[in-house]
Amino acid sequence: MVKVLLFGIIVAVPAAYIAGPLFTKLAEKFAPSAFKQKGNLSSLGEVKEMAPDEEPSFGVSVLTSLFPVILMAITTIYKMTVDGGATPTKNPTMLDQIVAFIGDPAIAMLISLLFAMWSMGWARKRATKDIMETVENAVKSIAMLLLVIGGGGAFKQVLIDGGVGNEVAKIFTNSSISPLILGWLVAVVLRVALGSATVAALTAAGIVAPLMSAAGVDPALMVLAIGAGSLAASHVNDAGFWMFREYFDLTVKQTLSIWTVLETVISVVGICMVMILNMFFH
């Protein structure tokens, strides 16, 4: 895991730079209309101006935003270091159960919501009525977005249950391509077909695992190759595609021009960096 993180940093820096500042300059030329704000973004609600003394501190803002990540990270670290895991099968301690409870994604989000209501509301002397009004408006803002994401998720599941993943696996059986390239290609094809990066990565891993062992490929590099492939070509069957479109009030064409290309750039740069690392650490 440490090697994956270290190699991942090496891969991520050029990928972030190329897909960030460099790609943005190019995107502004072939999709200029997408970079013009059309007033308040409907998914984010009304943009309000606040006086400096009314704004929360930077530290509190960051802590509030990252609170669910922090809770789940605590559980992950606990699983790796204490008692063989936060959810042992036999005689879990009270601490085991508490850590497992707060690390559950739904519970982590609920606790984080309560913390946000305190840090951004009660701690700032805001009335409970005003906080509830803010929460209500936030739910209204994302209602349509949730429906769109749900529709995308349903479409993805139809493709998965239809056996698309199994058919893709058959295509790459007995292939003689480099295991790293093969892992990336399988993940790309599954990503395009299914929309889910998670399903694409897990399926690709199962297909190339035997080849990886036989060819002596570094598992850390294979993880990164498959991860890069699972990001490619996000389009209409990916929930993330619709989230990006709705949040920034873009058309489908603009989202394909920016988000889909952006994700593909990250994927291609990622596999290129992995192959370069493989030359030095093979």
C-alpha positions in Angstrom: 0.0 0.0 0.0 2.9 2.4 0.8 4.4 1.6 -2.6 1.1 2.3 -4.3 0.9 5.7 -2.6 4.5 6.6 -3.4 4.2 5.6 -7.1 0.8 7.2 -7.1 2.2 10.6 -6.2 4.8 10.3 -9.0 2.0 9.5 -11.5 -0.5 12.1 -10.1 1.7 15.2 -10.3 2.2 15.2 -14.1 -1.4 14.0 -14.6 -2.8 16.8 -12.5 -0.7 19.4 -14.2 -1.5 18.2 -17.8 -5.2 17.7 -17.1 -5.4 20.9 -15.0 -3.7 24.1 -16.2 -2.6 22.8 -19.6 -5.9 21.2 -20.5 -7.9 24.2 -19.2 -6.2 26.5 -21.7 -7.1 24.1 -24.6 -10.6 23.6 -23.3 -11.3 27.4 -23.3 -10.6 27.4 -27.0 -12.8 24.6 -28.2 -15.6 25.1 -25.6 -15.5 28.8 -24.6 -19.2 29.0 -23.7 -18.7 26.4 -20.9 -16.4 28.9 -19.1 -19.0 31.7 -18.9 -21.0 31.6 -15.6 -24.7 32.0 -16.2 -25.5 33.6 -12.9 -26.3 31.4 -9.9 -25.7 27.7 -10.4 -29.0 26.0 -9.7 -27.4 22.9 -8.1 -25.3 25.0 -5.7 -28.1 27.4 -4.8 -27.9 31.2 -4.5 -24.4 32.6 -4.3 -24.3 35.0 -1.3 -21.9 37.7 -0.4 -20.8 37.7 3.2 -18.8 40.2 5.3 -15.4 38.9 6.5 -16.5 38.8 10.2 -19.5 36.6 9.2 -17.4 34.0 7.5 -16.1 30.9 9.3 -12.3 30.5 9.6 -10.4 28.5 7.0 -9.6 25.8 9.5 -13.2 25.2 10.5 -14.3 25.3 6.9 -11.8 22.6 5.9 -12.5 20.5 9.0 -16.3 20.6 8.2 -15.8 19.6 4.6 -13.4 16.8 5.4 -15.2 15.5 8.5 -16.7 12.4 6.8 -13.3 11.5 5.3 -11.7 11.9 8.7 -14.2 9.5 10.3 -13.8 6.9 7.6 -10.0 7.3 7.7 -10.0 6.6 11.4 -11.9 3.3 10.8 -9.5 2.3 8.0 -6.4 3.0 10.1 -7.9 1.1 13.0 -8.6 -1.9 10.7 -5.0 -1.9 9.6 -3.4 -1.5 13.0 -5.6 -2.6 15.9 -6.9 -6.1 16.8 -7.0 -7.3 13.3 -9.8 -5.0 12.3 -12.7 -2.8 13.5 -15.2 -5.6 12.9 -13.7 -8.8 14.3 -15.9 -11.9 13.8 -15.4 -13.1 17.4 -16.0 -11.1 20.6 -15.7 -7.5 19.2 -14.9 -5.0 22.0 -16.9 -1.9 22.6 -14.2 0.2 20.9 -14.3 -2.1 17.8 -18.0 -1.6 17.5 -17.8 2.2 18.0 -15.1 2.6 15.4 -17.0 0.4 12.9 -20.1 2.4 13.5 -18.7 5.8 12.9 -16.8 4.5 9.8 -20.0 3.4 8.0 -20.4 5.8 5.1 -24.1 6.6 6.0 -23.3 7.2 9.7 -20.2 9.2 8.9 -22.3 11.5 6.7 -25.0 11.9 9.3 -22.4 12.7 12.0 -20.8 15.2 9.6 -24.1 16.8 8.9 -24.7 17.3 12.6 -21.2 18.7 13.0 -21.7 21.1 10.1 -25.0 22.3 11.6 -23.0 23.1 14.8 -19.8 24.6 13.2 -21.7 26.6 10.6 -24.8 27.3 12.6 -25.1 27.1 16.3 -21.5 27.9 17.0 -22.0 31.1 14.9 -25.0 32.1 16.9 -27.5 31.2 14.1 -31.0 30.3 15.1 -32.2 26.7 14.6 -35.0 28.0 12.3 -32.4 29.6 10.0 -30.3 26.4 10.0 -33.3 24.3 9.1 -34.2 26.7 6.3 -30.7 26.3 4.9 -30.9 22.5 5.1 -34.3 22.6 3.3 -33.0 24.8 0.5 -30.0 22.6 0.1 -32.2 19.5 -0.3 -34.3 21.3 -2.9 -31.2 22.3 -4.9 -29.9 18.7 -5.3 -33.3 16.9 -5.7 -33.1 16.9 -9.5 -29.4 16.0 -9.4 -30.2 12.9 -7.2 -32.8 11.8 -9.7 -30.4 12.1 -12.6 -27.6 10.2 -10.7 -30.2 7.5 -9.8 -31.2 7.1 -13.4 -27.5 6.8 -14.4 -26.9 4.2 -11.8 -29.9 2.2 -12.9 -28.7 2.3 -16.5 -25.2 1.1 -15.4 -26.8 -1.8 -13.4 -28.8 -2.9 -16.5 -25.6 -3.1 -18.5 -23.9 -5.1 -15.7 -26.8 -7.5 -15.2 -26.9 -7.9 -19.0 -23.5 -9.6 -18.9 -21.4 -6.9 -20.6 -18.6 -7.3 -18.1 -18.4 -11.1 -18.8 -18.3 -10.5 -22.6 -15.5 -8.0 -22.3 -13.5 -10.5 -20.2 -13.9 -13.1 -22.9 -12.4 -10.7 -25.5 -9.2 -10.3 -23.6 -8.7 -13.9 -22.6 -5.4 -15.4 -23.8 -4.1 -12.0 -24.9 -0.3 -11.6 -25.4 -0.3 -7.8 -24.6 1.8 -6.5 -21.7 -0.1 -7.1 -18.5 0.0 -3.4 -17.6 -1.4 -2.3 -21.0 -3.9 -5.2 -20.8 -5.1 -4.1 -17.4 -5.5 -0.6 -18.6 -7.3 -1.6 -21.8 -9.7 -3.9 -20.0 -10.5 -1.2 -17.4 -11.1 1.4 -20.2 -13.4 -0.9 -22.2 -15.4 -1.8 -19.1 -15.5 1.9 -18.0 -17.0 2.9 -21.4 -19.4 -0.1 -21.4 -20.6 0.1 -17.8 -19.9 3.6 -16.5 -18.7 2.4 -13.1 -15.0 3.0 -12.4 -15.3 0.6 -9.4 -16.7 -2.3 -11.4 -14.3 -1.6 -14.2 -11.3 -1.7 -11.8 -12.4 -4.8 -9.9 -13.2 -6.8 -13.1 -10.0 -5.8 -14.8 -8.0 -6.8 -11.7 -9.6 -10.3 -11.8 -8.8 -10.8 -15.5 -5.1 -9.7 -15.3 -4.1 -11.0 -11.9 -2.9 -14.4 -13.2 -0.9 -12.7 -16.0 0.6 -10.3 -13.6 2.0 -13.1 -11.5 3.4 -15.0 -14.5 5.1 -11.9 -16.0 6.5 -10.7 -12.7 4.8 -7.2 -12.9 5.0 -5.1 -9.8 1.5 -5.2 -8.2 1.7 -1.6 -7.2 2.1 -0.6 -10.9 -0.8 -2.8 -11.9 -3.0 -1.1 -9.4 -2.2 2.3 -10.9 -2.6 1.0 -14.5 -6.0 -0.4 -13.8 -7.0 2.7 -11.8 -5.9 5.0 -14.7 -8.0 2.9 -17.1 -11.1 3.0 -14.9 -11.1 6.8 -15.2 -11.2 7.0 -19.0 -14.1 8.3 -21.1 -16.7 9.1 -18.5 -19.9 9.6 -20.5 -23.7 9.4 -20.2 -23.8 6.1 -18.3 -21.6 7.4 -15.5 -23.1 9.2 -12.5 -20.1 11.4 -12.2 -20.8 12.8 -15.7 -24.2 13.9 -14.7 -23.0 15.4 -11.4 -20.4 17.5 -13.3 -23.0 18.6 -15.8 -25.7 19.5 -13.2 -23.3 21.2 -10.8 -21.8 23.5 -13.4 -25.0 24.0 -15.5 -23.5 22.7 -18.7 -25.1 21.1 -21.8 -24.4 17.4 -22.6 -22.2 18.5 -25.5 -20.2 20.8 -23.2 -19.8 18.1 -20.6 -18.6 15.6 -23.3 -16.1 18.2 -24.5 -14.7 19.0 -21.1 -15.4 16.3 -18.5 -15.1 13.3 -20.8 -11.9 14.6 -22.5 -10.5 15.6 -19.1 -11.0 12.1 -17.6 -9.4 10.5 -20.7 -6.4 12.8 -20.5 -5.8 11.7 -16.9 -6.2 8.1 -17.9 -3.7 8.3 -20.8 -1.1 10.3 -18.8 -1.5 7.8 -16.0 -0.7 4.7 -18.1 2.2 6.6 -19.7 3.7 7.4 -16.3 3.1 3.8 -15.2 5.0 2.4 -18.2 7.9 4.8 -17.5 8.0 3.7 -13.9 7.9 0.1 -15.1 11.1 0.7 -17.1 13.0 1.7 -13.9 11.4 -0.7 -11.4 10.8 -3.9 -13.4 
